[in-house]
Amino acid sequence: MNTFLNRRGRQTTSLRDPSPDTTSGSASPPDTGVDISSTDYAHRRRELMKMMADLKSMGAEALIDLPSVVVIGGQSAGKSSLVEAVSGINVPRDSGTCTRCPMECTMSSHATSWSCSITLRMNFDSNGKDMAKTVTVPFGRTITDRNEVEVWLRRAQSAILNPNLPSASFHTKTIEELRSTKNTLKFSRNVVCVSIEDPDATDLSFYDLPGLIQNEEAETVALVKGLAEHYTQKKNTIILTTIPMSDDMENQQSMSLARAADPDGKRTIGVLTKPDTLGVGAINQRKRWVEIIEGHSEDHKLRHGFYCVRLPDDAERSQRLSRAELQRRAAEYFGTTEPWNGVSDRHRFGIPGFVSDVSRLLIQLIEEALPRLREDIDKLLAQCNKELGALPPPLADDPQIEVLGRVNAFCDVFKGYVNGSHEDKRLAQRNRALYAIFKRDIRGTAPDFRPFENTEDCPPLDDTKGKMTLTERDPGVKTMGIYEISKVIQEAIGWELPNNVPYQAKANLIAGFIKLWAAPSDRCLAGVNDVLDQVIDTLIGIHFGRFRVLEGYVGNLIRTQVDICKALAKEAVKKALDLETTPYYTQNTHYLQTLSEKWLAYYKSPYVYESVYRGEPPESKALRALAEAGYANLSIPDLARLLPPDSREKELIVMADVRAYYHVAYKRIIDHIPLTIEHALHHALAEQLSQSLLTSLLTDVASGSNFSERMNELVSEDPSIAQKRASLSTRKQRLSDIRRRLVTFGNNI
């Protein structure tokens, strides 16, 4: 909070001699008896007030917390009379709520004759929303007759409350016509600005708000209260609350509102009105008010205290007495009436001392707030520039160049994704993960051959060393023992010679695991398609998302081409799987023969010793016995050569040959399917996408009636982005103007 709000000392300390702020170059107010209108202090005060007026006309109040003075009070609290006494003008008065928008009154003593001008400052639209730019509308001519001010204020307020009508249409309306006008708005936050040039005035600016009400519709009461809260909650606002002495302080809504906004009373000043309504017999009441004025009341303490003013009654107002005469009468009243004439601090009574102190307080607040105001504007300007920088720049190139450039850039980046040369490797990495899953699934289709009559007591044999067991086996794989293989052989016998195993038996077993490869292949392709869709959608958003029309149009062309390539890739995968059907063939005969021998030896050894499997492994016993007999360095496969011919030899050979061929085909398919997908889908799409898009684009656009118009339509900017850029640009200009005015202030003194 500013320094002046944190000063210590008794609340009734005079405000006539605020300490100078040497760091800001401010001038101290002169000693009593010096013509302050010609001093450095007066000059700087005028410049500060002018700067505040300029900032408000720029709309700074909606952006930063400008120092200000606001007058609040309930109906019949004497607020209108106080405003008239301070400003020297008559304000509208009617039964009920008369003031329905804020009035800013700015008084300047730097003049040789009296004049008044009115402007309308529009910061809000008819819906109460902030306007992008503050609009200041001069209202009528310069007024030189004080008696005309009231009707012009009524006209100005009606113009504010009817924003859909030209303000000039109210210039000639009479009071009767204005009273009969049905206003569009009940209240408005837009401001009627009254600028008074008066050589007898004290430089001051303040807001007069609609009087607080209680006996009206709930909506109206809330509107008036909300308007008062909007102003009083600002930390750089001095709150002047008018309090009629004819009522208890506790009953004053304005004091409750001020306490809510300023709990410590640091920036609230109480203005006590209607002291002449206290009867001679109201001794206790007068005593309490004196205690409040002198700062002795424990219940009602304010940092800057209370002032007491006597304002003209209706009879005196009708006489149109001069300001000097009204002030003379008030001074005479306070000087001759008890208990007011017994209060030592005479500056607490009457309009002149009150206005002088508030003026000095406001000037001091402005001086101390200037550095913070500059900092706040710099922060807002930096944030505005940041938000502007985050938006895409306005279209600078020819629309055709823009469209074709974005299409080519999209195609180039997609090629980089496919080739793995782009810095974003997600397409390649996610597909590699899918291909690894495909490999696992194909491995899970391996035949489950167990060389025993009873397969239930035998664990799966998934490699020739007995060290691996598949954790994920395809549910379509059936466990097959000696009996099942024998049955397959018997069912395949045709005109073969005796002791010849039909080729068809092995072919049928091979076909059994080959047919299981279709499902993993389809799952793999579906996963790759999903990844491709995500990548395509992301790239479309990156390259075309700025222009919604272009994004929708080119996006459809791209997705159509993607769907075509997906269909071709699906067909290519099917053909790749068909290659694994008959004939079952390989030129990798050495690998096939080696595997077949290994599997046959592996199948034979446990088969012969099936009955001993529950104890020590028979292979271990046999190898140990041979070693003791002098035949060392033998392995389990060597044991098969010592065994006599077996009656189930042909079943074991079929098992070994089929299992060997599975491994040959497995190694082939786990590469073939991924490569087929990559080439038939990704590479094919990357190669033909550019030509396909450009052909479709130019053919479609050229077939229209206006090529240039269609191109402009494709790169028409999203209205929300254009609107946001325009709003930020306007805001930036406003902030720059405000900053310039603040920074150059010192140079103009």
FIVEXRO-855158 format. One line per 5 residues: number of its first residue (from 1); their letters; for each residue y, x, z of C-alpha. Coordinates in Angstrom, 3 decimals, padded with zeros to 6 digits. Layout:
% residues N
NUM) a) Y/X/Z  ... .
END
This chain:
% residues 749
1) mntfl) 000.000/000.000/000.000  003.549/001.157/-000.644  005.430/003.066/002.018  007.957/000.315/002.733  005.120/-002.002/003.726 .
6) nrrgr) 003.723/000.504/006.189  006.883/001.437/008.088  006.574/001.192/011.842  009.083/-000.124/014.331  010.283/-003.481/015.541 .
11) qttsl) 010.172/-006.291/013.000  013.882/-006.992/013.351  014.962/-003.513/012.305  017.751/-003.925/009.777  016.880/-003.398/006.136 .
16) rdpsp) 020.372/-002.252/005.267  019.565/001.447/005.465  016.172/002.142/003.898  015.329/005.802/003.770  015.944/007.389/000.381 .
21) dttsg) 012.955/008.481/-001.697  014.043/011.938/-002.701  010.931/012.553/-004.749  011.756/009.697/-007.109  015.402/010.644/-007.481 .
26) saspp) 016.604/007.369/-005.984  020.064/007.007/-004.574  020.680/005.757/-001.035  022.720/002.612/-000.517  026.253/003.527/000.566 .
31) dtgvd) 027.686/003.119/004.004  029.260/-000.169/004.957  032.765/-000.596/003.601  032.196/001.201/000.302  032.271/-000.776/-002.957 .
36) isstd) 028.621/-000.432/-003.843  029.153/-001.857/-007.339  030.597/001.500/-008.381  028.124/003.789/-006.622  025.165/005.772/-007.966 .
41) yahrr) 022.924/003.475/-005.956  024.332/000.407/-007.698  023.905/002.069/-011.095  020.275/002.954/-010.433  019.637/-000.508/-008.996 .
46) relmk) 020.896/-002.098/-012.206  018.734/000.234/-014.301  015.654/-000.522/-012.204  016.225/-004.262/-012.487  016.727/-003.944/-016.236 .
51) mmadl) 013.509/-001.953/-016.560  011.575/-004.589/-014.601  012.981/-007.282/-016.884  011.953/-005.270/-019.954  008.439/-004.743/-018.592 .
56) ksmga) 008.031/-008.446/-017.908  009.192/-009.321/-021.420  006.498/-006.935/-022.720  003.837/-008.810/-020.780  003.307/-006.040/-018.205 .
61) ealid) 002.877/-008.567/-015.399  -000.462/-009.650/-016.860  -001.687/-006.032/-016.846  -000.269/-004.293/-013.782  001.053/-005.359/-010.404 .
66) lpsvv) 004.829/-005.246/-010.858  007.006/-005.354/-007.742  008.507/-008.820/-007.354  009.874/-011.384/-004.930  008.444/-014.899/-004.764 .
71) viggq) 009.877/-017.909/-002.931  007.412/-020.487/-001.590  007.778/-023.487/000.658  006.759/-027.060/001.179  008.659/-030.095/-000.012 .
76) sagks) 011.730/-030.821/002.099  011.631/-027.285/003.500  014.994/-026.466/001.937  013.515/-024.193/-000.752  015.633/-025.626/-003.579 .
81) slvea) 018.773/-025.343/-001.473  017.877/-021.738/-000.658  017.432/-020.923/-004.353  020.776/-022.530/-005.133  022.522/-020.646/-002.351 .
86) vsgin) 021.095/-017.320/-003.493  021.592/-017.788/-007.240  024.799/-019.823/-007.268  023.357/-022.407/-009.697  022.087/-025.952/-009.281 .
91) vprds) 018.366/-026.485/-009.859  016.674/-029.778/-010.762  016.014/-032.146/-007.878  013.962/-035.326/-007.967  011.789/-037.279/-005.610 .
96) gtctr) 008.265/-035.885/-005.535  007.354/-032.704/-007.338  010.156/-031.643/-009.660  009.433/-027.973/-010.371  006.243/-027.721/-012.441 .
101) cpmec) 006.344/-024.125/-013.608  007.601/-020.839/-012.172  011.264/-020.024/-012.572  012.306/-016.379/-012.584  015.895/-015.905/-011.573 .
106) tmssh) 017.502/-012.526/-012.267  021.046/-011.872/-011.037  023.228/-008.992/-012.162  026.641/-008.100/-010.804  027.438/-005.853/-013.771 .
111) atsws) 029.726/-008.366/-015.454  033.376/-009.372/-015.527  032.759/-013.119/-015.878  030.030/-015.604/-015.064  027.403/-016.531/-017.683 .
116) csitl) 023.812/-017.645/-017.788  021.079/-017.431/-020.439  017.620/-018.999/-020.422  014.432/-017.780/-022.110  010.857/-018.995/-022.094 .
121) rmnfd) 008.236/-016.327/-021.386  004.867/-017.448/-022.720  001.862/-015.512/-021.404  -000.652/-018.391/-021.546  -001.751/-020.829/-024.225 .
126) sngkd) -002.024/-024.594/-023.790  -005.491/-024.127/-022.228  -004.179/-021.709/-019.616  -005.840/-018.665/-021.208  -004.110/-015.301/-021.551 .
131) maktv) -002.356/-014.787/-024.878  -002.911/-011.520/-026.728  000.827/-010.873/-026.772  003.650/-012.113/-024.599  006.051/-014.347/-026.513 .
136) tvpfg) 009.663/-014.533/-025.331  011.625/-017.452/-026.767  015.429/-017.637/-026.305  016.244/-021.165/-025.184  019.609/-022.537/-026.190 .
141) rtitd) 022.992/-020.881/-026.127  024.603/-018.756/-023.454  025.891/-021.035/-020.713  029.380/-020.403/-019.328  029.776/-023.607/-017.300 .
146) rneve) 027.755/-023.643/-014.062  027.582/-027.437/-014.169  025.431/-027.321/-017.337  022.670/-025.148/-015.879  020.686/-027.951/-014.243 .
151) vwlrr) 020.154/-029.967/-017.413  019.248/-026.846/-019.386  016.660/-025.947/-016.747  015.158/-029.426/-017.082  015.026/-028.994/-020.858 .
156) aqsai) 013.405/-025.580/-020.550  010.728/-026.850/-018.166  009.923/-029.747/-020.516  009.534/-027.271/-023.370  007.105/-025.234/-021.227 .
161) lnpnl) 005.077/-028.348/-020.359  004.860/-029.389/-024.030  003.795/-026.199/-025.805  002.721/-028.046/-028.965  006.290/-029.147/-029.675 .
166) psasf) 009.076/-026.844/-030.948  011.151/-025.693/-027.994  014.341/-026.354/-029.956  013.519/-030.078/-029.996  014.425/-030.201/-026.284 .
171) htkti) 017.874/-028.602/-026.621  019.755/-031.900/-026.947  017.689/-034.198/-024.720  019.452/-035.971/-021.875  018.169/-036.075/-018.301 .
176) eelrs) 017.053/-039.695/-018.808  015.127/-038.755/-021.951  013.510/-035.827/-020.180  012.438/-037.992/-017.245  010.772/-040.457/-019.616 .
181) tkntl) 008.963/-037.732/-021.579  005.195/-037.772/-021.133  004.350/-034.103/-020.718  001.232/-032.562/-022.238  000.638/-030.368/-019.168 .
186) kfsrn) 001.022/-031.246/-015.493  001.814/-027.642/-014.564  002.060/-024.339/-016.396  001.988/-020.661/-015.464  004.437/-019.857/-018.238 .
191) vvcvs) 007.855/-018.967/-016.901  011.398/-020.251/-017.343  013.533/-017.100/-017.103  017.131/-017.506/-015.934  019.389/-014.482/-016.341 .
196) iedpd) 022.686/-014.772/-014.469  025.629/-012.452/-015.003  027.869/-012.871/-011.967  030.411/-010.305/-010.706  030.128/-011.855/-007.218 .
201) atdls) 026.297/-011.727/-007.088  023.928/-009.204/-005.557  021.446/-007.625/-007.987  018.156/-009.386/-007.325  015.224/-010.949/-009.145 .
206) fydlp) 012.827/-013.518/-007.702  010.354/-016.231/-008.666  010.827/-019.798/-007.507  007.490/-021.633/-007.417  006.783/-025.379/-007.287 .
211) gliqn) 006.975/-026.724/-003.744  003.693/-026.974/-001.859  002.531/-030.571/-001.544  -000.089/-032.473/000.438  000.303/-036.183/-000.309 .
216) eeaet) -000.605/-036.113/-003.984  -003.779/-036.254/-006.055  -006.248/-033.547/-005.063  -006.034/-031.972/-008.518  -002.245/-031.712/-008.337 .
221) valvk) -002.352/-030.261/-004.810  -004.898/-027.656/-005.923  -002.854/-026.722/-009.015  000.294/-026.075/-006.984  -001.588/-024.133/-004.321 .
226) glaeh) -003.439/-022.084/-006.938  -000.165/-021.151/-008.616  001.285/-019.974/-005.297  -001.860/-017.975/-004.500  -001.718/-016.326/-007.926 .
231) ytqkk) 001.670/-014.809/-007.065  001.348/-014.176/-003.340  -001.977/-012.312/-003.532  -000.438/-009.489/-005.553  000.017/-006.482/-003.274 .
236) ntiil) 003.437/-005.560/-004.711  004.897/-009.011/-004.089  007.400/-009.737/-001.324  006.764/-013.261/-000.047  009.786/-015.326/001.014 .
241) ttipm) 008.501/-018.395/002.824  010.974/-021.164/003.663  010.388/-022.811/007.050  012.377/-025.858/008.227  013.330/-025.494/011.874 .
246) sddme) 012.986/-029.237/012.263  009.220/-028.788/012.324  006.794/-026.499/014.159  005.862/-023.209/012.502  002.170/-024.064/012.817 .
251) nqqsm) 002.633/-027.077/010.549  003.991/-025.047/007.639  001.543/-024.746/004.747  003.631/-021.947/003.258  003.094/-019.796/006.356 .
256) slara) -000.667/-020.434/006.241  -000.747/-019.422/002.608  001.345/-016.315/003.300  -000.933/-015.270/006.180  -003.975/-015.654/003.926 .
261) adpdg) -002.428/-013.366/001.308  -000.742/-010.999/003.790  -002.690/-011.120/007.087  -000.725/-008.266/008.678  002.662/-009.670/007.716 .
266) krtig) 003.636/-006.431/005.962  005.297/-008.068/002.970  006.228/-011.533/004.212  009.779/-012.544/005.189  010.420/-015.847/006.942 .
271) vltkp) 013.515/-017.817/005.936  014.364/-020.419/008.578  016.296/-023.414/007.234  017.944/-026.508/008.652  019.053/-025.074/012.032 .
276) dtlgv) 021.729/-027.815/012.186  019.006/-030.484/012.424  018.082/-029.361/015.920  019.810/-031.660/018.382  021.745/-030.428/021.392 .
281) gainq) 018.934/-031.563/023.623  016.253/-029.551/021.764  016.701/-026.652/024.163  013.096/-025.456/024.175  012.860/-025.611/020.392 .
286) rkrwv) 016.029/-023.557/019.984  014.772/-021.035/022.509  011.511/-020.564/020.592  013.344/-020.076/017.332  015.645/-017.478/018.887 .
291) eiieg) 012.593/-015.583/020.138  011.177/-015.648/016.612  014.441/-014.424/015.048  014.794/-011.626/017.595  011.143/-010.594/017.137 .
296) hsedh) 010.089/-011.431/020.673  007.511/-014.069/019.759  003.973/-012.735/020.079  002.605/-015.490/017.868  004.973/-015.016/014.947 .
301) klrhg) 005.626/-011.398/014.054  006.466/-010.122/010.604  007.126/-006.532/009.603  010.482/-007.470/008.061  011.231/-010.341/010.377 .
306) fycvr) 012.886/-013.752/009.971  016.289/-014.819/008.649  018.125/-018.013/009.489  020.340/-019.770/006.939  022.420/-022.923/006.969 .
311) lpdda) 022.338/-024.602/003.582  024.655/-027.337/002.235  023.607/-030.924/002.806  023.826/-033.617/000.126  027.441/-034.430/001.002 .
316) ersqr) 028.521/-030.813/000.621  026.537/-030.471/-002.606  028.322/-033.498/-004.054  031.676/-031.820/-003.335  030.614/-028.841/-005.508 .
321) lsrae) 032.082/-026.365/-003.052  032.374/-022.743/-004.063  029.889/-020.159/-002.888  032.565/-018.470/-000.788  033.421/-021.741/000.953 .
326) lqrra) 029.780/-022.552/001.687  029.219/-019.091/003.128  032.372/-019.413/005.240  031.163/-022.688/006.709  027.725/-021.223/007.451 .
331) aeyfg) 029.254/-018.179/009.116  031.494/-020.423/011.200  028.506/-022.516/012.245  026.432/-019.513/013.359  029.425/-017.931/015.050 .
336) ttepw) 030.314/-020.972/017.126  026.992/-022.709/017.758  024.648/-021.873/020.582  022.196/-020.271/020.842  022.713/-018.628/017.410 .
341) ngvsd) 026.009/-017.030/018.385  024.234/-015.173/021.172  021.836/-013.238/018.930  022.922/-009.610/018.665  021.675/-008.879/015.109 .
346) rhrfg) 024.192/-010.939/013.115  022.693/-009.718/009.876  019.822/-012.125/010.478  022.099/-015.132/009.860  023.500/-016.383/006.582 .
351) ipgfv) 022.812/-015.878/002.891  024.823/-012.657/002.284  022.895/-010.484/004.734  019.577/-012.013/003.707  020.167/-011.466/-000.038 .
356) sdvsr) 021.473/-007.946/000.509  018.432/-006.923/002.539  015.915/-008.462/000.141  017.656/-006.766/-002.795  017.437/-003.361/-001.092 .
361) lliql) 013.818/-004.019/-000.153  012.908/-004.894/-003.748  014.656/-001.812/-005.130  012.867/000.395/-002.620  009.537/-001.195/-003.537 .
366) ieeal) 010.172/-000.582/-007.249  011.114/003.064/-006.598  007.953/003.701/-004.624  005.712/001.823/-007.056  006.817/003.655/-010.217 .
371) prlre) 004.319/006.579/-010.029  001.442/004.178/-009.355  002.519/001.911/-012.201  002.419/004.856/-014.597  -001.064/005.809/-013.363 .
376) didkl) -002.320/002.246/-013.757  -000.981/002.016/-017.302  -002.564/005.370/-018.208  -005.942/004.159/-016.926  -005.682/000.887/-018.821 .
381) laqcn) -004.640/002.723/-021.981  -007.572/005.135/-021.677  -009.994/002.233/-021.193  -008.491/000.420/-024.167  -008.887/003.500/-026.370 .
386) kelga) -012.483/003.860/-025.186  -013.295/000.266/-026.113  -011.582/000.669/-029.481  -013.549/003.853/-030.114  -016.801/002.022/-029.416 .
391) lpppl) -016.071/-000.455/-032.209  -016.920/000.392/-035.833  -013.853/001.487/-037.802  -012.343/-000.935/-040.320  -013.857/-000.848/-043.799 .
396) addpq) -012.140/001.919/-045.763  -014.298/002.306/-048.895  -014.724/000.079/-051.907  -017.179/-002.740/-050.992  -019.622/-001.692/-053.723 .
401) ievlg) -019.621/001.913/-052.513  -020.075/000.707/-048.941  -023.076/-001.479/-049.809  -024.836/001.076/-051.996  -024.107/003.858/-049.527 .
406) rvnaf) -025.666/001.940/-046.663  -028.746/001.049/-048.732  -029.273/004.695/-049.743  -028.727/005.872/-046.173  -031.274/003.361/-044.894 .
411) cdvfk) -033.871/004.490/-047.429  -033.280/008.188/-046.674  -033.626/007.699/-042.944  -036.787/005.634/-043.381  -038.290/008.403/-045.507 .
416) gyvng) -037.513/010.817/-042.683  -039.315/008.513/-040.245  -042.366/008.349/-042.524  -042.477/012.088/-043.217  -041.833/012.939/-039.572 .
421) shedk) -038.763/015.002/-040.503  -036.288/012.696/-038.759  -035.278/013.580/-035.207  -036.653/010.221/-034.057  -040.461/010.719/-034.062 .
426) rlaqr) -041.418/007.329/-032.661  -043.036/006.016/-035.856  -045.348/009.033/-036.189  -046.067/009.273/-032.485  -046.886/005.602/-031.998 .
431) nraly) -049.096/005.567/-035.086  -050.943/008.670/-033.929  -051.657/006.861/-030.684  -053.017/003.882/-032.627  -055.199/006.165/-034.751 .
436) aifkr) -056.582/007.759/-031.575  -057.551/004.303/-030.335  -059.165/003.618/-033.721  -061.185/006.834/-033.383  -062.382/005.781/-029.925 .
441) dirgt) -063.354/002.333/-031.200  -065.353/003.778/-034.119  -067.085/006.171/-031.704  -068.062/003.114/-029.706  -070.069/001.780/-032.673 .
446) apdfr) -072.618/004.641/-032.481  -076.269/003.419/-032.577  -077.814/003.109/-029.132  -081.319/004.491/-029.790  -083.599/005.115/-026.810 .
451) pfent) -087.031/006.669/-027.670  -089.037/004.622/-025.200  -091.171/001.548/-025.269  -089.216/000.144/-022.332  -085.497/000.801/-022.856 .
456) edcpp) -084.293/-000.850/-019.652  -085.218/002.125/-017.456  -083.623/004.689/-019.775  -079.929/005.579/-019.753  -078.000/005.725/-023.091 .
461) lddtk) -078.413/008.964/-025.059  -074.975/009.552/-026.598  -075.158/013.239/-027.464  -077.878/015.813/-028.090  -077.173/017.630/-024.838 .
466) gkmtl) -077.309/014.643/-022.544  -073.859/015.412/-021.119  -071.864/012.448/-022.433  -072.083/008.710/-022.029  -069.717/006.404/-023.938 .
471) terdp) -067.402/004.500/-021.618  -066.402/001.940/-024.249  -069.194/000.672/-026.478  -068.687/-001.948/-029.169  -070.264/-005.236/-028.017 .
476) gvktm) -071.935/-005.503/-031.424  -074.096/-002.434/-030.755  -077.679/-003.358/-029.767  -079.938/-001.122/-027.696  -083.035/-000.203/-029.757 .
481) giyei) -086.236/001.477/-028.560  -089.471/002.478/-030.271  -090.593/-001.121/-030.605  -087.343/-002.326/-032.233  -087.257/000.559/-034.703 .
486) skviq) -090.915/-000.038/-035.578  -090.120/-003.654/-036.282  -087.252/-002.656/-038.596  -089.615/-000.351/-040.487  -092.287/-003.001/-040.813 .
491) eaigw) -089.799/-005.566/-042.129  -088.614/-003.128/-044.814  -092.032/-002.148/-046.181  -092.503/-003.031/-049.831  -094.750/-001.122/-052.286 .
496) elpnn) -094.423/002.203/-050.543  -097.499/004.409/-050.251  -099.111/004.664/-046.825  -097.335/006.826/-044.211  -094.005/006.548/-046.087 .
501) vpyqa) -091.051/005.103/-044.233  -089.090/002.747/-046.516  -085.507/003.939/-047.292  -084.402/000.363/-046.773  -085.234/000.621/-043.058 .
506) kanli) -082.687/003.390/-042.612  -080.227/001.574/-044.883  -080.468/-001.568/-042.771  -079.807/000.406/-039.581  -076.838/002.199/-041.186 .
511) agfik) -075.411/-001.105/-042.405  -075.628/-002.339/-038.827  -073.018/000.093/-037.535  -070.943/000.219/-040.757  -070.203/-003.517/-040.527 .
516) lwaap) -068.781/-002.978/-037.033  -065.967/-000.824/-038.471  -064.062/-003.729/-040.016  -062.701/-005.073/-036.707  -061.313/-001.730/-035.399 .
521) sdrcl) -059.790/-001.087/-038.830  -058.063/-004.486/-038.814  -056.798/-003.941/-035.276  -055.469/-000.525/-036.201  -053.672/-001.858/-039.281 .
526) agvnd) -052.192/-004.758/-037.293  -050.857/-002.349/-034.661  -049.349/-000.113/-037.332  -047.738/-003.165/-038.956  -046.144/-004.149/-035.631 .
531) vldqv) -044.725/-000.663/-035.180  -043.388/-000.720/-038.727  -041.702/-004.089/-038.151  -039.976/-002.769/-035.041  -038.786/000.373/-036.815 .
536) idtli) -037.563/-001.626/-039.825  -035.702/-004.119/-037.598  -034.073/-001.276/-035.674  -032.972/000.536/-038.827  -031.669/-002.681/-040.391 .
541) gihfg) -029.565/-003.273/-037.291  -028.256/000.302/-037.305  -027.372/000.444/-041.000  -026.383/-003.149/-041.750  -025.768/-004.772/-038.352 .
546) rfrvl) -022.021/-004.314/-038.606  -021.930/-006.787/-041.502  -023.870/-009.932/-040.656  -024.014/-011.253/-044.234  -025.203/-007.915/-045.592 .
551) egyvg) -027.691/-007.562/-042.719  -029.223/-010.945/-043.454  -029.301/-010.458/-047.221  -030.612/-006.871/-047.397  -032.854/-007.500/-044.392 .
556) nlirt) -034.652/-010.241/-046.315  -035.079/-007.956/-049.342  -036.476/-005.169/-047.168  -038.866/-007.437/-045.262  -040.122/-008.907/-048.540 .
561) qvdic) -040.945/-005.422/-049.770  -042.573/-004.585/-046.435  -044.794/-007.667/-046.699  -045.862/-006.624/-050.203  -046.829/-003.160/-048.981 .
566) kalak) -048.652/-004.659/-045.997  -050.783/-006.756/-048.334  -051.529/-003.734/-050.519  -052.400/-001.646/-047.458  -054.775/-004.327/-046.224 .
571) eavkk) -056.532/-004.311/-049.567  -056.645/-000.500/-049.551  -058.262/-000.447/-046.106  -060.843/-002.965/-047.282  -061.666/-000.746/-050.265 .
576) aldle) -061.929/002.282/-047.998  -064.453/000.428/-045.845  -066.339/-000.707/-048.952  -066.815/002.953/-049.872  -068.952/003.319/-046.745 .
581) ttpyy) -071.386/000.656/-047.940  -074.271/001.349/-050.350  -075.002/003.862/-051.558  -075.050/005.754/-048.287  -074.273/009.227/-049.492 .
586) tqnth) -072.963/012.578/-048.393  -072.753/016.080/-049.835  -072.447/017.469/-046.356  -076.219/017.918/-046.310  -076.296/020.967/-044.079 .
591) ylqtl) -074.446/019.147/-041.290  -076.636/016.074/-041.806  -079.878/018.105/-041.659  -078.806/020.079/-038.613  -077.835/016.950/-036.700 .
596) sekwl) -081.052/015.211/-037.699  -083.159/018.080/-036.317  -081.194/018.175/-033.080  -081.506/014.460/-032.511  -085.237/014.498/-033.354 .
601) ayyks) -085.892/017.275/-030.849  -083.803/015.465/-028.255  -085.619/012.168/-028.821  -089.068/013.784/-028.677  -088.754/015.609/-025.382 .
606) pyvye) -088.072/012.670/-023.117  -090.396/010.402/-025.020  -093.474/012.543/-024.345  -092.686/012.828/-020.633  -091.388/009.308/-020.029 .
611) svyrg) -093.835/008.780/-017.168  -092.515/011.857/-015.260  -088.836/010.897/-015.574  -088.671/009.557/-012.040  -089.267/013.038/-010.514 .
616) eppes) -088.290/016.500/-011.647  -087.273/016.488/-015.333  -090.351/017.431/-017.380  -088.370/019.849/-019.515  -087.498/021.922/-016.448 .
621) kalra) -091.142/022.087/-015.350  -092.306/023.096/-018.842  -089.675/025.808/-019.285  -090.417/027.214/-015.810  -094.177/027.375/-016.539 .
626) laeag) -093.616/029.088/-019.909  -091.285/031.619/-018.312  -093.940/032.459/-015.699  -096.425/032.960/-018.559  -094.087/035.441/-020.217 .
631) yanls) -092.311/033.185/-022.696  -088.754/033.552/-021.552  -085.407/032.526/-023.176  -086.756/029.225/-024.490  -084.680/026.013/-024.655 .
636) ipdla) -085.524/022.323/-024.586  -085.505/021.916/-028.424  -088.136/024.686/-028.613  -090.510/022.515/-026.584  -090.782/020.007/-029.422 .
641) rllpp) -092.569/022.600/-031.576  -095.348/022.881/-028.958  -096.080/019.168/-028.982  -098.931/017.747/-031.020  -098.249/015.189/-033.777 .
646) dsrek) -097.184/011.858/-032.266  -098.204/008.399/-033.318  -094.523/007.331/-033.140  -093.201/010.265/-035.122  -091.842/008.109/-037.921 .
651) elivm) -089.795/005.932/-035.532  -088.254/009.019/-033.967  -087.427/010.438/-037.403  -085.719/007.196/-038.398  -083.697/007.276/-035.178 .
656) advra) -082.685/010.896/-035.753  -081.777/010.434/-039.443  -079.700/007.299/-038.856  -077.936/008.807/-035.870  -077.168/011.963/-037.866 .
661) yyhva) -075.759/009.940/-040.765  -073.585/007.971/-038.317  -071.877/011.195/-037.221  -071.296/012.284/-040.819  -069.776/008.902/-041.724 .
666) ykrii) -067.860/008.720/-038.433  -066.073/011.997/-039.109  -065.238/010.720/-042.564  -063.914/007.275/-041.627  -061.717/008.295/-038.690 .
671) dhipl) -059.593/010.301/-041.138  -059.957/008.108/-044.195  -058.620/004.862/-042.679  -055.465/006.422/-041.112  -054.705/008.325/-044.317 .
676) tieha) -055.229/005.166/-046.349  -052.813/003.263/-044.125  -050.212/006.031/-044.236  -050.266/006.319/-048.002  -050.793/002.689/-048.950 .
681) lhhal) -048.241/001.375/-046.452  -045.664/003.872/-045.222  -045.460/006.323/-048.097  -045.714/003.631/-050.751  -042.914/001.671/-049.058 .
686) aeqls) -040.728/004.758/-048.667  -041.190/005.762/-052.304  -040.406/002.414/-053.900  -037.972/000.886/-051.386  -034.778/002.427/-052.748 .
691) qsllt) -035.389/001.434/-056.355  -036.635/-002.010/-055.374  -033.625/-002.736/-053.162  -031.034/-001.511/-055.639  -032.681/-003.403/-058.496 .
696) slltd) -032.865/-006.645/-056.519  -029.354/-006.209/-055.153  -027.642/-005.467/-058.456  -029.624/-008.095/-060.339  -028.750/-010.785/-057.808 .
701) vasgs) -025.092/-009.840/-057.410  -024.512/-009.270/-061.130  -025.965/-012.700/-061.932  -023.203/-014.350/-059.918  -019.877/-015.516/-061.275 .
706) nfser) -017.814/-012.880/-059.498  -019.361/-009.474/-058.764  -016.406/-008.173/-056.760  -016.170/-011.325/-054.681  -019.880/-011.192/-053.848 .
711) mnelv) -019.620/-007.555/-052.759  -016.664/-008.394/-050.554  -018.675/-011.223/-049.045  -021.594/-008.908/-048.254  -019.398/-006.507/-046.274 .
716) sedps) -017.278/-009.167/-044.608  -016.965/-008.068/-040.999  -018.356/-010.034/-038.097  -015.403/-012.227/-037.017  -016.048/-011.420/-033.355 .
721) iaqkr) -015.714/-007.670/-034.023  -012.573/-008.137/-036.108  -011.120/-010.369/-033.413  -011.966/-007.886/-030.683  -010.431/-004.999/-032.653 .
726) aslst) -007.264/-006.995/-033.276  -007.080/-007.977/-029.613  -007.597/-004.380/-028.440  -005.079/-003.069/-030.979  -002.492/-005.558/-029.746 .
731) rkqrl) -003.306/-004.640/-026.156  -003.016/-000.946/-026.960  000.370/-001.473/-028.564  001.552/-003.432/-025.555  000.274/-000.769/-023.141 .
736) sdirr) 001.872/001.996/-025.225  005.216/000.192/-025.203  005.008/-000.335/-021.440  004.059/003.288/-020.873  006.905/004.483/-023.051 .
741) rlvtf) 009.365/002.352/-021.093  008.065/003.687/-017.776  007.981/007.328/-018.866  011.436/007.318/-020.433  013.064/005.438/-017.547 .
746) gnni) 014.211/008.584/-015.786  015.788/009.922/-018.965  018.019/006.884/-019.312  019.649/007.180/-015.909 .
END
